[in-house]
Amino acid sequence: MSQDAALHKLAQSLPSLMSPMAPPGEESQEFRDILLCDKKATVAFLGAEHCIGQWKLEKAKIESDALGPQSPEEQHACVEGWAHLEKALSIYRQGAAFLEDSQKKIKATIKNMELEIQSQPESDQQQLLECIRQVKHFKKAQKEKLGKTEEQIQRIQSQFDEVFTMLKQVAKDQGTTCEKLMAEKIQALGFSASSEEAKEAMKEFGGMDTDSKSGGYQAEPQPEAPSEPQPEAASEPQPEAASNSGGKKNKKKGK
């Protein structure tokens, strides 16, 4: 069973355990908010993984890493691949922010539960202690998920040195600068600059907000998040990317 599936299964069992601690629906809604953050992160990661896959496809079109992009087709693939990598980094950061928000909510929930248990009948306390144990288990598993996400962000960032070397070569061949080339591409596709180099390019040539956490480009509509009756988890991070991504793919086909 995957970590996401285990978290989902655990979440399903918590509302019934938590009900003695508060009026009906209050605690279960509190945990649904926590789970919603986790599901938003899951959807974002699916979009980010799709962008990574697209980057790898574009990178494979460049025959020689040593020579870099030579033909117009290879130069186009270089720029498109970089754009996908920027999007992936931005979306992974959004997903990590969702998990961090969920961790804060879980911490507050556990603290409240530990205080509330003292006012509950002794006959209910064993059940409530089990509930607290499960919530702590959820928190630990989600923290591990956050750690793996941060590792993936680091791996993506490590790819940019090679990518920017190729972009500089493309810009030189096209009689422009790497910074201007990046700024024009970001403005044309409407996504957020994520790497430090791209942010600097936007400051110089774009005049746009480069806060990656604001997420000008959202996760693309990949496989849906776990199908619980919370549609906003799957829809909120997605709609903007659906139009951006689709437009880009059609553009590539046209070329």
Phi, psi and omega in degrees: 000132180290164180297319179297319179295321179295318177297319181295317180295318178297317182298325181296330184273348189282320184305318181293328179287326186277343188302326180293346188271349183202170175303152184308130174090339186292306181289323180295325177293321178300317180284331176297324176297320178296313181295327179299316177300318181296320181290324176299320178297317180300316179296318179299319181295325177298317178295319180296318179297325176297317179297321177298317177299319179293321177300316180296323178295317180293319181298324181293342180283346178270113190294320185235118175293327182291316181278334183079185182292123182253305184280163176303324179295318179292323178295320177297317179297323179298312182292317180296318179298317177301317180299318178296322180292320176300316180296317180301315180298316180299315184290321176299321178294322176299315179299318178297322179295322176298316180294319178298320178297318179297320179298319178296318179294319179296317180302315179294322180296315180298317179300316179294320180296319181293330175284319183292329185299332181293335181264003182267154178303146182301329181294337181264347191294325179297318178296320182289325175297323177295321178298314179300319179299319181291321178296320177296323177295319177301314181300316181296315180296320180291325177297322176295321177298318177297319179299318179294326177295317179296324176295320179294322177300318178296320179296320179295315181300328181290344181278344189290331180302312179295319181297316182291329175299317179290322179297321178297322178295316178298314181299318180297316179296331182265006176071033178223190177251158179299319181297315180293322178299315179295315182298318180295322180291317179298317179293322182294321184264344174074033175251171183271143171291133183244316179287156180298323180296318180292323178298318179295322179297320181290327176295323184279320188240341189262325183063032182241161175293126183250021179287108184297332182290339178287337170063069176296337178241123184260172182298137181285153186285080176273196179309139188292157175291165181313133192278077169256163184286057177224070188301333182297336180296322182273333187270328190297315180283351199260319198305321184297321181291328182302316180287321180295312184294315181298320180296323183290318182296320178296324181296318181296320179296325181293329178284000000 
